[in-house]
Each structure stands twice: as C-alpha cells, then as structure tokens.
C-alpha cells in the first residue's frame, strides 16, 4: 500500500506514482483519499488541497471514459503540487499609495 500523507504534496506524489505505474486500483484508492476533507490546514495548504480535490475529480471523470492518456494538464498540475509542497507561499507585497 502507499504511504499515508496528510499534505497536498504527498498526496499528489502518491497519485503520480500510481498513474506512472499504470496501477488502476492504486490510482482509484489515492483519488478516494484525496477527496476526503481534512481540517486544520493553513489557508495556503487548504487552497492546495482544494486544487488537488479538483484534479482528482477530473481524473475520476477521465477514468470513467477509460482514458488518462490525453490529460497532461492534470499530470503537470500534480507534478507542480508534488514538487512545491515544502516551499513557503509567495505573498504579494502591498504597494504604497502616493498622493499626487
């Protein structure tokens, strides 16, 4: 079985691993785990989990059509989530307003 991760990066890695191995049962199991609601995350991690849930739902729809081959967008988004998990969020700087 797969390592249980409670973060978006770990879950994305698990989905990618199952996808790359063409392990349909494992992929379905990982997608089910990603759809579980988890509480207590920071707002940034919650946004990443929301994105992961959306990706998982799209992949599940694609699986019902028996095709994952053409869904490179989901694959690339999963790669991004898997790689960027340990980095702090990029915060926009507030622009100073000057009087004219």
Secondary structure, DSSP 8 states (H G I E B T S, - for coil): ------SHHHHHHHHHHHHHHT-HHHHHHHHHHHHS---S--HHHHHHHHHHHHHHHHHHHHHHTT--TT-HHHHHHHHHHHHSTTS-------------
